[in-house]
Amino acid sequence: MPHLESTWTHSLTRRDAARALAAFAAGSPLALAQQDPFRDHSRVPAIDELLNAFDFEAVAYAKLPRQAYDYTAYGTDGEFTMRRNREAFSWVDLTPCVQSIAKPDTALTLFGKPHAFPILLSPTAGHLQLHPAAEAATHQGATAARTTMIVSNVASLPINEIAAAAPGPLWFQFYPREDLTAARDTLDRAQAAGCQAIVVTVDQQAPVFERDLHGRHLGPIARRLPARQPAAANPYRISDRRLWYSWKYLDQIREMVKVPMLAKGILTAEDARLCLEHGLDGVYVSNHGGRSLDYAPATLEVLPEIVDAVAGRVPVIFDSGIRRGTDVLKALALGATAVCLGRVPRWGLGAYGAPGVQRVVEILQAEFVQAMAAAGRPNLAALNRTLVRTDFP
Ligand SMILES: Cc1cc2nc3c(=O)[nH]c(=O)nc-3n(C[C@H](O)[C@H](O)[C@H](O)COP(=O)(O)O)c2cc1C
């Protein structure tokens, strides 16, 4: 076919052209931005437009510098465990019973203190990169939402400043320090500031955050692990800060702690039993939100065997992957006493400061109440394994 004829046959009619132009305009990013507020970062939605925790992540992503968002988002290595933490919730079905529940009772007593909900804030590092008021704002948001914040050992603010920012209850998370004098000093300060429990984190001994390492090619992004030690001294990328932990060490610091003490990062029944043998007051099931050992199991998968080993002798706290009220319900049905939120309040803080922390926690509380009502369970004592059907691989 001659070239001219081909052009003639295949060229657009005026009507086709007008139709194509209209379709193009309708599909353009500008038009889409009118419909989807998250696409156009120049418009941040008002806080009460957000419906669930995931919505807060989108706003935090839009507002935070890339490095701050990534630091919250990533897990160790290929992030398999981080993804599995979420996936595990889809392996648990909820089986409701027919019973009308006017107002589910979510209250519990933990270490002798009343809690309105079985939902606390996990310890997470450095809130200054998320908001100028840092942990002070997180504590204010947590207090407004009537919940307890566990302050990280590597918080951006000193513990007494965080404690002074709001009247709500605090716990303190401690990273073991080999130097026992330094350990005592940190533990004394936390207890003097009124922290009601001490959580000793025993996992995350050698994490590698590849997103960070990849990110270094993209501009002025901190190089966390290589910066710690010269390559020659650390050829396997293992931080030597935390590679000396022992149960004996926990015994040594146990007598420095006058409030209840828990170990965080427990993933086996055997370690849970050791926690009890070493006089701990609680077991905190966690894989650090997938930031410790990649290919560790999802915490929800190991929760039942740990609960069985503990046999009600001490509270079992649970975290890693909680995003929904139904997630809380599943963890409690499988035997957790209470759960903690890691990334969720960070998204609230990064998106809206203290009101964001308050709102995102209240959304989970409301979802949890609604899920209890829909499941026909009047109170926390009624949450047990009859409520779930598990299909872990
Ligand atoms: C950005 C970030 C910082 C964290 N910092 C600490 C920390 O300082 N101490 C600690 O014990 N755990 C820390 N964690 C782990 C959390 O306490 C918690 O176990 C984890 O976030 C729970 O998983 P989730 O984020 O899926 O809820 C951190 C987690 C994240 C995401």
PDBQT file of the ligand as one rigid body, heavy atoms in Angstrom, charges set to zero:
ROOT
HETATM    1  C1  LIG A 401      10.956   3.510  62.959  1.00  0.00    +0.000 C 
HETATM    2  C2  LIG A 401      10.962   2.511  64.051  1.00  0.00    +0.000 A 
HETATM    3  C3  LIG A 401      11.777   2.691  65.147  1.00  0.00    +0.000 A 
HETATM    4  C4  LIG A 401      11.794   1.750  66.175  1.00  0.00    +0.000 A 
HETATM    5  N1  LIG A 401      12.554   1.985  67.274  1.00  0.00    +0.000 NA
HETATM    6  C5  LIG A 401      12.518   1.088  68.297  1.00  0.00    +0.000 A 
HETATM    7  C6  LIG A 401      13.252   1.350  69.497  1.00  0.00    +0.000 A 
HETATM    8  O1  LIG A 401      13.887   2.364  69.646  1.00  0.00    +0.000 OA
HETATM    9  N2  LIG A 401      13.186   0.407  70.475  1.00  0.00    +0.000 N 
HETATM   10  C7  LIG A 401      12.455  -0.758  70.352  1.00  0.00    +0.000 A 
HETATM   11  O2  LIG A 401      12.438  -1.581  71.265  1.00  0.00    +0.000 OA
HETATM   12  N3  LIG A 401      11.736  -0.981  69.238  1.00  0.00    +0.000 NA
HETATM   13  C8  LIG A 401      11.738  -0.101  68.218  1.00  0.00    +0.000 A 
HETATM   14  N4  LIG A 401      11.001  -0.335  67.098  1.00  0.00    +0.000 N 
HETATM   15  C9  LIG A 401      10.122  -1.531  67.056  1.00  0.00    +0.000 C 
HETATM   16  C10 LIG A 401       8.753  -1.202  67.649  1.00  0.00    +0.000 C 
HETATM   17  O3  LIG A 401       8.809  -1.083  69.034  1.00  0.00    +0.000 OA
HETATM   18  C11 LIG A 401       7.721  -2.292  67.332  1.00  0.00    +0.000 C 
HETATM   19  O4  LIG A 401       8.210  -3.529  67.778  1.00  0.00    +0.000 OA
HETATM   20  C12 LIG A 401       7.349  -2.391  65.861  1.00  0.00    +0.000 C 
HETATM   21  O5  LIG A 401       7.306  -1.121  65.268  1.00  0.00    +0.000 OA
HETATM   22  C13 LIG A 401       5.990  -3.057  65.761  1.00  0.00    +0.000 C 
HETATM   23  O6  LIG A 401       5.639  -3.273  64.424  1.00  0.00    +0.000 OA
HETATM   24  P1  LIG A 401       4.624  -2.312  63.624  1.00  0.00    +0.000 P 
HETATM   25  O7  LIG A 401       5.407  -1.100  63.257  1.00  0.00    +0.000 OA
HETATM   26  O8  LIG A 401       4.259  -3.141  62.454  1.00  0.00    +0.000 OA
HETATM   27  O9  LIG A 401       3.465  -2.002  64.542  1.00  0.00    +0.000 OA
HETATM   28  C14 LIG A 401      10.977   0.592  66.076  1.00  0.00    +0.000 A 
HETATM   29  C15 LIG A 401      10.162   0.412  64.964  1.00  0.00    +0.000 A 
HETATM   30  C16 LIG A 401      10.143   1.364  63.969  1.00  0.00    +0.000 A 
HETATM   31  C17 LIG A 401       9.214   1.156  62.790  1.00  0.00    +0.000 C 
ENDROOT
TORSDOF 0
